[in-house]
């Protein structure tokens, strides 16, 4: 999904038509929402990671290197 988002951003930055890629991105988001709904219906109750968790882990990897970032989890 990150690849599709990056390609949409690239097309928008170059002032190109991004409708196909944007529709594909919306379809991926819809699928993820359906999967999360099915997971919750099946009894899934864990807290899912969000963007803040990803950014925090990314900054740990840059600052401390991969070994320390994994040890801190």
N, C-alpha and C positions, 0 to 999 in steps of 0.2 A: 504494500500500500504506500509505503514511503517513496518508492520509485514512481508511482503514478502521481503522487502529490508533487514531487520534484519536476516531473515532466510538465505538469499543468503550470507550475510556477515559471518554468523556462519558457513555455509558449506565451504566457501572459507578458513576461518581461520583454519578449521579442515582438509583442503586439501581433501574435498569430492566433488563429482560431483554435480554441482548446475545448470545444464542445464535446467531442468524442471522449477525450481523456477525462474531462470533468464528469461526464455521465458514468464512465467506468469507475471513477473515484466514489461517486455517490452510491453506485451499486455495491462496491466493496464495503462501504460504511453500513449500508442496509443489511448486508450479509452478516457483518460482525454483530450488529444489533440483534439480528435473529438468533445467532449462535449464543449470545449472552442471555437472551430470553429463554432459550431452550435449556441452557446450563442452570439458570435460576429455577426453572420449573422442575428440573430433575433434582433439586435440593442443594444446588451450589450456593454457598453462603459466605465464602471467603471474600475478602476485600480484594478487588481487582486492581492492578497497578494503573496509575494514571500518568499524565504527562509530567507532573511534578516529580514523581518517583524516577521517571526516565531521565529527566534533566539532572536530578541530584546524583544519580549513578554515573551519568556522563561526566559531570564535573569532578567526581571522585577519581575517575579513570585518568583524566587529564592531569590532575594535580598530583596523584600519588602513584600512578602506574597501575597496570592491571592486577598485580599480585595483591597490593594493599586494598584495592577496591573490592576484590572478591572476598578478602578476609573480613571486611567491615560489614558485609551483608548479614 
